[in-house]
Amino acid sequence: MIAYREPQLDDADALAVLARETFDEAFGRLYQPDDLAAFYAEWKTPEAFAGWIADPRVGILVAYDGNTPIGYAMTGVDIKIDYDPSPRTAIELKQLYIRSSHHGAGVAHRFMDWVLAKAQATAADEIVLSVYSENPRGIAFYHKHGFAKVADTIFIVGKQVDAEYLFVKQL
């Protein structure tokens, strides 16, 4: 049975490992090793996750199969992607990753329910995210949950710049 909980500071090491493994599983093949290493060193460290866990503007939910973390979702009211919601209020879905062994088990849908609850708790008018332009599974998932593409954007890993889509869901 899959269980969900928000992490504590002592979960930062395990979350960093999960984040690297799930990103690598989904997208690692796209990058040169030095670009991937630089990206991980900046964004997928225990220190980064400890900072996010401690930040009241950030929400994280982790899925566990038994004692093994299998996925996580992260939201934030501090919009970091190239999007200005003004005069509306937005929440950003910053990350949503699940081990491929658990794709199709309903974990992503449970994460999306949590994201919607976070948006409602912050009185957000919309949810914003970016998705890799060559990720048909992700794009279909977000469309199914009412998101629409509003612009093109980019995502940088090391020296590589990837085309992404900016999606928004009006609430």
DOZANU-62782 format. One record per residue: x, y, z of N, C-alpha, C, O in turn; residue in three letters. Coordinates in nm, 3 decimals, decimal comma, padded with zeros to 5 digits. Layout:
<recs>
X:Y:Z:X:Y:Z:X:Y:Z:X:Y:Z:ALA
...
</recs>
This chain:
<recs>
00,084:-00,119:00,000:00,000:00,000:00,000:00,088:00,125:00,000:00,188:00,131:00,071:MET
00,050:00,221:-00,079:00,128:00,345:-00,090:00,076:00,444:00,013:-00,045:00,467:00,025:ILE
00,169:00,502:00,088:00,137:00,602:00,189:00,203:00,734:00,150:00,300:00,736:00,075:ALA
00,149:00,843:00,203:00,198:00,977:00,168:00,219:01,056:00,297:00,142:01,047:00,392:TYR
00,328:01,134:00,296:00,349:01,224:00,409:00,442:01,337:00,367:00,520:01,325:00,273:ARG
00,432:01,446:00,441:00,523:01,557:00,420:00,654:01,523:00,490:00,652:01,465:00,599:GLU
00,768:01,558:00,431:00,897:01,520:00,489:00,938:01,606:00,608:00,892:01,719:00,625:PRO
01,026:01,550:00,688:01,092:01,621:00,797:01,237:01,649:00,754:01,283:01,594:00,653:GLN
01,307:01,732:00,827:01,445:01,765:00,791:01,534:01,642:00,778:01,623:01,640:00,693:LEU
01,510:01,540:00,860:01,595:01,421:00,851:01,565:01,335:00,728:01,630:01,232:00,707:ASP
01,468:01,375:00,647:01,438:01,307:00,521:01,515:01,366:00,403:01,505:01,314:00,292:ASP
01,590:01,474:00,424:01,656:01,545:00,314:01,753:01,456:00,237:01,757:01,464:00,114:ALA
01,829:01,373:00,304:01,924:01,285:00,234:01,849:01,188:00,141:01,885:01,173:00,025:ASP
01,746:01,123:00,194:01,670:01,027:00,113:01,599:01,096:-00,002:01,588:01,040:-00,111:ALA
01,550:01,218:00,020:01,484:01,291:-00,088:01,582:01,329:-00,198:01,548:01,323:-00,316:LEU
01,702:01,367:-00,161:01,803:01,401:-00,262:01,836:01,279:-00,348:01,850:01,291:-00,470:ALA
01,848:01,164:-00,286:01,874:01,040:-00,361:01,757:01,011:-00,453:01,776:00,982:-00,571:VAL
01,635:01,018:-00,400:01,515:00,993:-00,481:01,508:01,091:-00,598:01,475:01,051:-00,710:LEU
01,537:01,217:-00,573:01,530:01,319:-00,677:01,630:01,292:-00,789:01,596:01,303:-00,907:ALA
01,752:01,255:-00,754:01,852:01,223:-00,857:01,812:01,098:-00,934:01,821:01,095:-01,057:ARG
01,768:00,996:-00,863:01,733:00,870:-00,930:01,612:00,885:-01,022:01,613:00,831:-01,133:GLU
01,509:00,957:-00,978:01,391:00,970:-01,063:01,417:01,064:-01,180:01,366:01,040:-01,290:THR
01,496:01,170:-01,160:01,530:01,258:-01,272:01,615:01,181:-01,373:01,593:01,190:-01,494:PHE
01,712:01,107:-01,321:01,799:01,030:-01,410:01,720:00,925:-01,489:01,743:00,906:-01,608:ASP
01,628:00,861:-01,422:01,544:00,760:-01,487:01,459:00,823:-01,599:01,443:00,764:-01,705:GLU
01,406:00,943:-01,573:01,319:01,008:-01,669:01,396:01,080:-01,780:01,356:01,075:-01,896:ALA
01,507:01,147:-01,744:01,570:01,237:-01,840:01,722:01,226:-01,849:01,783:01,293:-01,932:PHE
01,783:01,145:-01,768:01,929:01,138:-01,763:01,995:01,110:-01,897:02,105:01,158:-01,923:GLY
01,930:01,033:-01,981:01,986:00,997:-02,111:02,003:01,117:-02,203:02,074:01,110:-02,303:ARG
01,937:01,228:-02,171:01,940:01,347:-02,256:02,065:01,433:-02,236:02,091:01,523:-02,316:LEU
02,141:01,407:-02,130:02,246:01,501:-02,090:02,384:01,438:-02,086:02,400:01,319:-02,062:TYR
02,483:01,522:-02,111:02,622:01,483:-02,094:02,647:01,466:-01,943:02,589:01,538:-01,863:GLN
02,733:01,373:-01,904:02,757:01,347:-01,763:02,798:01,472:-01,683:02,755:01,488:-01,569:PRO
02,880:01,559:-01,741:02,922:01,678:-01,665:02,807:01,776:-01,645:02,800:01,842:-01,541:ASP
02,716:01,787:-01,743:02,599:01,874:-01,727:02,506:01,819:-01,620:02,454:01,894:-01,537:ASP
02,485:01,689:-01,622:02,399:01,625:-01,522:02,459:01,639:-01,383:02,387:01,668:-01,287:LEU
02,589:01,619:-01,371:02,656:01,632:-01,241:02,643:01,774:-01,186:02,619:01,792:-01,067:ALA
02,659:01,874:-01,272:02,646:02,014:-01,228:02,502:02,042:-01,183:02,481:02,110:-01,082:ALA
02,406:01,992:-01,257:02,265:02,010:-01,221:02,235:01,945:-01,086:02,173:02,007:-01,000:PHE
02,280:01,821:-01,067:02,257:01,752:-00,941:02,325:01,825:-00,826:02,269:01,835:-00,717:TYR
02,445:01,874:-00,848:02,520:01,943:-00,743:02,452:02,072:-00,698:02,469:02,116:-00,584:ALA
02,374:02,131:-00,787:02,304:02,254:-00,752:02,163:02,229:-00,699:02,121:02,294:-00,603:GLU
02,090:02,137:-00,760:01,947:02,124:-00,733:01,902:01,995:-00,666:01,789:01,988:-00,618:TRP
01,985:01,895:-00,660:01,940:01,765:-00,608:02,030:01,719:-00,493:02,076:01,605:-00,491:LYS
02,053:01,808:-00,397:02,140:01,779:-00,283:02,058:01,773:-00,155:01,948:01,826:-00,148:THR
02,113:01,707:-00,052:02,046:01,710:00,079:02,028:01,852:00,131:01,927:01,884:00,193:PRO
02,127:01,938:00,106:02,118:02,076:00,153:02,003:02,151:00,085:01,930:02,226:00,149:GLU
01,988:02,130:-00,046:01,878:02,194:-00,118:01,744:02,146:-00,062:01,655:02,227:-00,038:ALA
01,731:02,016:-00,042:01,604:01,964:00,010:01,580:02,008:00,153:01,466:02,036:00,190:PHE
01,683:02,016:00,235:01,666:02,067:00,371:01,614:02,211:00,368:01,527:02,248:00,447:ALA
01,667:02,290:00,277:01,620:02,429:00,264:01,475:02,435:00,222:01,398:02,515:00,276:GLY
01,436:02,352:00,127:01,297:02,351:00,083:01,203:02,300:00,191:01,094:02,353:00,210:TRP
01,246:02,197:00,263:01,163:02,143:00,371:01,139:02,251:00,477:01,029:02,261:00,532:ILE
01,241:02,330:00,506:01,230:02,434:00,609:01,159:02,560:00,561:01,119:02,643:00,643:ALA
01,142:02,577:00,432:01,086:02,699:00,375:00,932:02,694:00,380:00,873:02,606:00,317:ASP
00,867:02,785:00,451:00,721:02,781:00,460:00,650:02,813:00,327:00,530:02,789:00,315:PRO
00,722:02,865:00,229:00,663:02,894:00,098:00,660:02,771:00,008:00,600:02,773:-00,099:ARG
00,726:02,663:00,052:00,739:02,541:-00,027:00,664:02,427:00,041:00,668:02,413:00,163:VAL
00,594:02,347:-00,038:00,529:02,228:00,013:00,585:02,106:-00,060:00,609:02,110:-00,180:GLY
00,605:01,998:00,014:00,656:01,873:-00,044:00,572:01,759:00,010:00,543:01,753:00,130:ILE
00,535:01,669:-00,078:00,466:01,547:-00,038:00,544:01,430:-00,098:00,578:01,431:-00,216:LEU
00,571:01,330:-00,015:00,648:01,213:-00,058:00,558:01,090:-00,052:00,482:01,072:00,043:VAL
00,569:01,006:-00,154:00,497:00,879:-00,159:00,592:00,767:-00,120:00,708:00,766:-00,162:ALA
00,544:00,675:-00,040:00,624:00,561:00,007:00,552:00,431:-00,024:00,430:00,420:-00,007:TYR
00,628:00,335:-00,070:00,581:00,198:-00,083:00,651:00,123:00,029:00,769:00,089:00,017:ASP
00,579:00,097:00,137:00,645:00,048:00,258:00,731:00,159:00,314:00,683:00,270:00,338:GLY
00,859:00,131:00,334:00,952:00,232:00,383:01,033:00,297:00,272:01,120:00,380:00,298:ASN
01,006:00,259:00,148:01,084:00,307:00,034:01,016:00,427:-00,032:00,902:00,416:-00,076:THR
01,085:00,542:-00,038:01,026:00,655:-00,110:01,023:00,627:-00,260:01,123:00,583:-00,318:PRO
00,908:00,651:-00,322:00,891:00,618:-00,464:00,859:00,740:-00,551:00,859:00,730:-00,673:ILE
00,832:00,853:-00,488:00,801:00,973:-00,564:00,779:01,091:-00,474:00,762:01,076:-00,353:GLY
00,779:01,209:-00,535:00,753:01,329:-00,458:00,698:01,438:-00,550:00,720:01,437:-00,671:TYR
00,628:01,531:-00,488:00,579:01,650:-00,557:00,618:01,770:-00,472:00,622:01,762:-00,349:ALA
00,648:01,882:-00,539:00,688:02,003:-00,470:00,614:02,123:-00,530:00,609:02,139:-00,652:MET
00,559:02,206:-00,443:00,494:02,329:-00,485:00,562:02,447:-00,418:00,637:02,432:-00,322:THR
00,534:02,565:-00,471:00,584:02,686:-00,407:00,504:02,806:-00,450:00,455:02,814:-00,563:GLY
00,491:02,900:-00,359:00,423:03,025:-00,393:00,522:03,125:-00,452:00,482:03,230:-00,502:VAL
00,650:03,093:-00,446:00,754:03,176:-00,508:00,776:03,125:-00,651:00,845:03,024:-00,670:ASP
00,720:03,191:-00,747:00,727:03,147:-00,887:00,869:03,167:-00,939:00,918:03,280:-00,943:ILE
00,934:03,058:-00,977:01,072:03,064:-01,025:01,083:03,051:-01,177:01,188:03,082:-01,234:LYS
00,977:03,006:-01,243:00,982:02,995:-01,388:00,945:03,130:-01,449:00,896:03,219:-01,380:ILE
00,967:03,144:-01,578:00,947:03,271:-01,646:00,798:03,296:-01,670:00,746:03,277:-01,780:ASP
00,730:03,339:-01,561:00,586:03,362:-01,567:00,547:03,463:-01,460:00,586:03,450:-01,345:TYR
00,470:03,561:-01,499:00,419:03,661:-01,406:00,268:03,649:-01,404:00,203:03,685:-01,503:ASP
00,210:03,601:-01,295:00,065:03,581:-01,290:-00,016:03,709:-01,267:-00,138:03,705:-01,274:PRO
00,049:03,819:-01,240:-00,021:03,943:-01,205:-00,132:03,975:-01,304:-00,113:03,960:-01,424:SER
-00,246:04,017:-01,256:-00,281:04,048:-01,118:-00,334:03,926:-01,041:-00,377:03,940:-00,927:PRO
-00,330:03,810:-01,102:-00,378:03,689:-01,037:-00,274:03,638:-00,937:-00,161:03,688:-00,934:ARG
-00,311:03,540:-00,858:-00,221:03,476:-00,762:-00,198:03,333:-00,808:-00,293:03,261:-00,840:THR
-00,071:03,291:-00,811:-00,040:03,157:-00,860:00,042:03,079:-00,759:00,108:03,134:-00,671:ALA
00,035:02,949:-00,775:00,124:02,856:-00,706:00,193:02,777:-00,817:00,132:02,746:-00,919:ILE
00,320:02,744:-00,797:00,396:02,670:-00,898:00,409:02,524:-00,857:00,447:02,493:-00,743:GLU
00,379:02,436:-00,948:00,414:02,295:-00,931:00,557:02,284:-00,980:00,583:02,283:-01,100:LEU
00,651:02,276:-00,886:00,793:02,284:-00,917:00,850:02,150:-00,964:00,931:02,145:-01,057:LYS
00,808:02,042:-00,900:00,860:01,910:-00,934:00,754:01,806:-00,905:00,678:01,817:-00,809:GLN
00,749:01,704:-00,990:00,664:01,588:-00,968:00,733:01,471:-01,036:00,735:01,461:-01,159:LEU
00,790:01,383:-00,955:00,865:01,269:-01,007:00,823:01,142:-00,935:00,803:01,141:-00,814:TYR
00,811:01,034:-01,011:00,772:00,904:-00,958:00,859:00,798:-01,024:00,883:00,803:-01,145:ILE
00,906:00,705:-00,945:00,982:00,594:-01,002:00,897:00,524:-01,108:00,777:00,505:-01,089:ARG
00,960:00,486:-01,219:00,884:00,423:-01,328:00,818:00,293:-01,283:00,717:00,253:-01,340:SER
00,874:00,229:-01,182:00,813:00,106:-01,131:00,674:00,130:-01,074:00,597:00,036:-01,056:SER
00,641:00,256:-01,045:00,511:00,288:-00,987:00,426:00,377:-01,078:00,324:00,431:-01,034:HIS
00,468:00,391:-01,204:00,382:00,462:-01,299:00,254:00,382:-01,317:00,256:00,259:-01,322:HIS
00,143:00,452:-01,325:00,014:00,385:-01,344:-00,050:00,338:-01,216:-00,158:00,278:-01,219:GLY
00,013:00,363:-01,101:-00,042:00,318:-00,973:-00,128:00,424:-00,905:-00,172:00,404:-00,792:ALA
-00,153:00,536:-00,972:-00,236:00,641:-00,915:-00,161:00,743:-00,833:-00,223:00,834:-00,777:GLY
-00,029:00,731:-00,824:00,050:00,821:-00,741:00,044:00,964:-00,796:00,025:01,058:-00,719:VAL
00,060:00,980:-00,925:00,058:01,115:-00,984:-00,077:01,182:-00,962:-00,083:01,303:-00,937:ALA
-00,186:01,106:-00,970:-00,319:01,163:-00,947:-00,334:01,207:-00,802:-00,394:01,312:-00,773:HIS
-00,282:01,129:-00,711:-00,286:01,166:-00,568:-00,203:01,291:-00,546:-00,243:01,379:-00,470:ARG
-00,086:01,300:-00,611:-00,006:01,421:-00,600:-00,083:01,542:-00,654:-00,079:01,650:-00,594:PHE
-00,153:01,526:-00,764:-00,227:01,638:-00,821:-00,340:01,682:-00,728:-00,366:01,801:-00,717:MET
-00,406:01,588:-00,662:-00,507:01,625:-00,562:-00,445:01,711:-00,453:-00,504:01,810:-00,410:ASP
-00,325:01,672:-00,408:-00,253:01,747:-00,306:-00,216:01,887:-00,356:-00,230:01,985:-00,283:TRP
-00,169:01,896:-00,481:-00,133:02,026:-00,540:-00,256:02,117:-00,543:-00,246:02,235:-00,509:VAL
-00,369:02,064:-00,583:-00,493:02,144:-00,585:-00,531:02,191:-00,445:-00,574:02,305:-00,427:LEU
-00,514:02,104:-00,346:-00,543:02,143:-00,207:-00,447:02,253:-00,161:-00,488:02,346:-00,092:ALA
-00,319:02,243:-00,201:-00,221:02,348:-00,167:-00,261:02,480:-00,231:-00,254:02,585:-00,167:LYS
-00,303:02,475:-00,356:-00,344:02,597:-00,426:-00,465:02,660:-00,357:-00,470:02,782:-00,340:ALA
-00,560:02,578:-00,317:-00,678:02,630:-00,247:-00,640:02,690:-00,112:-00,695:02,792:-00,072:GLN
-00,547:02,626:-00,042:-00,504:02,674:00,089:-00,434:02,810:00,081:-00,436:02,887:00,176:ALA
-00,372:02,837:-00,033:-00,304:02,966:-00,050:-00,391:03,067:-00,125:-00,345:03,177:-00,156:THR
-00,515:03,030:-00,154:-00,609:03,115:-00,229:-00,554:03,152:-00,367:-00,577:03,262:-00,415:ALA
-00,482:03,059:-00,429:-00,428:03,083:-00,562:-00,539:03,081:-00,667:-00,636:03,006:-00,655:ALA
-00,522:03,164:-00,769:-00,615:03,167:-00,881:-00,577:03,069:-00,989:-00,659:03,031:-01,072:ASP
-00,450:03,026:-00,986:-00,401:02,935:-01,090:-00,279:02,858:-01,042:-00,212:02,895:-00,946:GLU
-00,253:02,748:-01,114:-00,134:02,667:-01,091:-00,052:02,675:-01,219:-00,106:02,662:-01,329:ILE
00,077:02,697:-01,205:00,166:02,709:-01,320:00,276:02,604:-01,309:00,318:02,568:-01,199:VAL
00,323:02,555:-01,423:00,431:02,457:-01,427:00,497:02,460:-01,562:00,443:02,516:-01,657:LEU
00,615:02,401:-01,571:00,677:02,379:-01,701:00,697:02,229:-01,719:00,723:02,156:-01,623:SER
00,685:02,185:-01,844:00,699:02,043:-01,876:00,785:02,032:-02,002:00,772:02,112:-02,095:VAL
00,872:01,934:-02,004:00,961:01,912:-02,117:00,879:01,892:-02,244:00,784:01,813:-02,246:TYR
00,916:01,962:-02,350:00,838:01,961:-02,474:00,832:01,824:-02,541:00,744:01,799:-02,623:SER
00,925:01,735:-02,506:00,925:01,601:-02,565:00,890:01,495:-02,461:00,943:01,384:-02,463:GLU
00,800:01,532:-02,370:00,751:01,441:-02,267:00,601:01,419:-02,288:00,520:01,478:-02,216:ASN
00,563:01,335:-02,385:00,421:01,320:-02,415:00,339:01,266:-02,298:00,222:01,303:-02,282:PRO
00,398:01,181:-02,215:00,325:01,127:-02,100:00,291:01,240:-02,002:00,178:01,249:-01,954:ARG
00,390:01,324:-01,972:00,366:01,437:-01,882:00,267:01,536:-01,939:00,177:01,582:-01,869:GLY
00,283:01,568:-02,066:00,193:01,663:-02,131:00,049:01,611:-02,126:-00,043:01,686:-02,094:ILE
00,029:01,484:-02,158:-00,106:01,425:-02,154:-00,163:01,427:-02,012:-00,281:01,455:-01,993:ALA
-00,079:01,397:-01,913:-00,124:01,399:-01,774:-00,173:01,538:-01,735:-00,281:01,552:-01,676:PHE
-00,096:01,640:-01,767:-00,136:01,776:-01,729:-00,260:01,821:-01,806:-00,346:01,888:-01,750:TYR
-00,270:01,786:-01,932:-00,392:01,818:-02,008:-00,513:01,752:-01,942:-00,618:01,814:-01,927:HIS
-00,498:01,627:-01,902:-00,608:01,554:-01,839:-00,654:01,622:-01,711:-00,770:01,613:-01,672:LYS
-00,561:01,692:-01,645:-00,593:01,761:-01,520:-00,626:01,908:-01,540:-00,625:01,986:-01,444:HIS
-00,656:01,948:-01,664:-00,707:02,081:-01,689:-00,604:02,189:-01,715:-00,638:02,307:-01,716:GLY
-00,479:02,151:-01,735:-00,376:02,250:-01,767:-00,375:02,276:-01,917:-00,405:02,188:-01,997:PHE
-00,340:02,399:-01,954:-00,329:02,436:-02,094:-00,195:02,507:-02,117:-00,147:02,580:-02,031:ALA
-00,139:02,484:-02,233:-00,013:02,550:-02,270:-00,042:02,697:-02,296:-00,135:02,733:-02,368:LYS
00,043:02,783:-02,235:00,027:02,927:-02,257:00,150:02,991:-02,320:00,144:03,103:-02,370:VAL
00,264:02,918:-02,318:00,386:02,976:-02,375:00,493:02,869:-02,386:00,481:02,760:-02,329:ALA
00,597:02,902:-02,459:00,718:02,822:-02,463:00,814:02,878:-02,359:00,813:02,998:-02,332:ASP
00,896:02,793:-02,302:00,996:02,837:-02,206:01,117:02,745:-02,221:01,123:02,663:-02,313:THR
01,213:02,758:-02,131:01,333:02,673:-02,136:01,362:02,616:-01,998:01,311:02,663:-01,897:ILE
01,445:02,511:-01,998:01,494:02,448:-01,875:01,642:02,422:-01,900:01,679:02,367:-02,004:PHE
01,726:02,460:-01,805:01,870:02,449:-01,824:01,927:02,342:-01,732:01,902:02,341:-01,612:ILE
02,004:02,252:-01,791:02,077:02,149:-01,716:02,223:02,162:-01,757:02,260:02,127:-01,869:VAL
02,304:02,213:-01,666:02,444:02,239:-01,700:02,452:02,343:-01,810:02,404:02,456:-01,793:GLY
02,512:02,305:-01,923:02,521:02,396:-02,037:02,412:02,371:-02,141:02,402:02,444:-02,239:LYS
02,330:02,270:-02,119:02,226:02,235:-02,216:02,096:02,309:-02,185:02,052:02,315:-02,070:GLN
02,037:02,365:-02,289:01,910:02,436:-02,279:01,803:02,354:-02,350:01,817:02,323:-02,469:VAL
01,698:02,318:-02,278:01,590:02,236:-02,334:01,464:02,320:-02,355:01,434:02,410:-02,277:ASP
01,391:02,288:-02,460:01,261:02,350:-02,486:01,157:02,289:-02,392:01,146:02,167:-02,381:ALA
01,082:02,375:-02,327:00,975:02,332:-02,239:00,850:02,411:-02,272:00,855:02,513:-02,342:GLU
00,738:02,363:-02,220:00,611:02,432:-02,235:00,569:02,484:-02,099:00,584:02,415:-01,998:TYR
00,517:02,604:-02,096:00,459:02,663:-01,977:00,311:02,631:-01,977:00,239:02,669:-02,069:LEU
00,264:02,563:-01,874:00,124:02,524:-01,861:00,062:02,598:-01,743:00,128:02,624:-01,642:PHE
-00,065:02,631:-01,756:-00,140:02,696:-01,650:-00,276:02,629:-01,636:-00,340:02,592:-01,734:VAL
-00,318:02,616:-01,512:-00,454:02,568:-01,482:-00,523:02,679:-01,403:-00,478:02,716:-01,294:LYS
-00,631:02,731:-01,458:-00,710:02,833:-01,390:-00,797:02,765:-01,285:-00,855:02,659:-01,309:GLN
-00,805:02,826:-01,169:-00,886:02,769:-01,060:-01,013:02,850:-01,038:-01,093:02,817:-00,950:LEU
</recs>
